[in-house]
Amino acid sequence: MAQSISSAAATPRLNLRTPEVMARVQTQVESHYRSSLVEEIRLAGGSLCTETLAIHLAKEFGFCYGVERAIDLAYAARNVFPKRRIFILGEIIHNPEVIHQIEMLGIHNLFGLGREPDLSVLQEDDIVIVPAFGAEIAVVNKIRQLRCKIVDTTCGDVMSVWKRVRQNAFESVTSIIHGKALHEETRATASRALGNGTGHYLVVLNTQDTDLVCDYIRNGGDPDTFLRHFPAQAYSPGFHPDLHLKKIGVANQTTMLRGETEEVQRRLRTAISDRDHGSEENFRCFDTICGATQERQDALFTLLRSHRLNFLLVIGGYNSSNTTHLAEIGGAEVPTYFIRNSQCLESENLIRHFDVILKREIETRGWLPNFSFLNVGITAGASCPNNLIEETIRRLLELRQ
């Protein structure tokens, strides 16, 4: 049975976000991630023009409040505890440059190369940072039992989803989570969907998964065949579709595409209504898409409508879900290159970028059109710092000289 949240609450979380501490770390954080050029372009209306090139920034891009808060707290932990051992449960955010800076502070990743943390290295009074995605309840409770001090940087939007799935568990409603079953945030949310051990969940990745669930809701089927479609991590222990699809509530990984989550909700609502002769009493849904994720998606749609772009650059970590979705949005409209940083712009002829279908970095030649004038769009995921955006802009300017 899952351990209740209250039963392991003896070790309080540390509150480091005080004015005094933040004042001490602000200069260091800004020196690593700030960009005066990006700020200037924003103040000038979002575009930078030369004789041969116009660079248009999306209105919303880059670090969101939750990411800034998480990074501030990591720096604050090192500032307040300069001599203590500090660890983090995985990546604080999905950006390799930021992760490198965190490592340079002497903050060690407990996950290593695997998906499970190695808690055996922890000692009493070590500092453990919970990243912006959150962490599974069992892991957090184990850290408390070891009497480590916890710095919790979990995003508020993520915790809002947790509130919904805990309510589902309390009401014997199965949480259907739209997300990636192995993503840290989804795993953390799924652990809350168990409630005190009686709740259940099922993770659907896309509308194809959703249609399979809808068909079972309407028509039933063979439970074993149904479950074989999903990875073991995608459903709760003891989950049985005949029992646990009677009452459902839709939640989501906060960085998914809003339109797709809404379609998942619509299809499941319709399936429940069809089965229950028009009643939706056994269906719950809430708007739990992250506000910053939605703002960046909306801003990209506006950018694509407002300018006749020759191509779009999307900057961010390749394992960033919200950045991947920006690349998907752009790729449906214009040639789009999802890059990690300015070094991916190898030359006028060669660019390295992440292919969201192949799920690996590829090389494309002849990517930079040989036009007398280019309109280029730039956006970045919520985990991408402005300094990487500036470096990309400067590299583009070099290539068009």
Buried (B, 14 or more C-beta within 10 A) or exposed (E): EBBEBEEBEEBEBBEBBEEEBBEBBEEBBEEBBBBEBBEEBBEEEBBBEEEEBBBBBBBBBBBBEBBBBBBBBBBBBBBBBEEEBBBBBBBBBBBBBBBEBBEEBEBBBBBEEEEEBEBEEBEEEBBBBBBBBBBBBEBBBBBBEBEBBBBBBBBEBBBBBBEBBBBBBEEEBBBBBBBBBEBBBBBBBBBBBBBBEEBBBBBBBBBEBBBBBBEBBEEEBEBEEBBEEBEEEBBBEEBEBEEBBBBBBBBBBBBBBBEBBBBBBBBBBBBBBEBBEEEEEBBBBBEBBBBBBBBBBBBBEEBBEBBEBBBBBBBBBBBBBBBBBBBBBBBEBBEBBBBBBBEBBBEEEBBBBBBBEEEEBEEBEEBBEEEEEBBBBBBBBBBBBBBBBBBBBEBBBEBBE
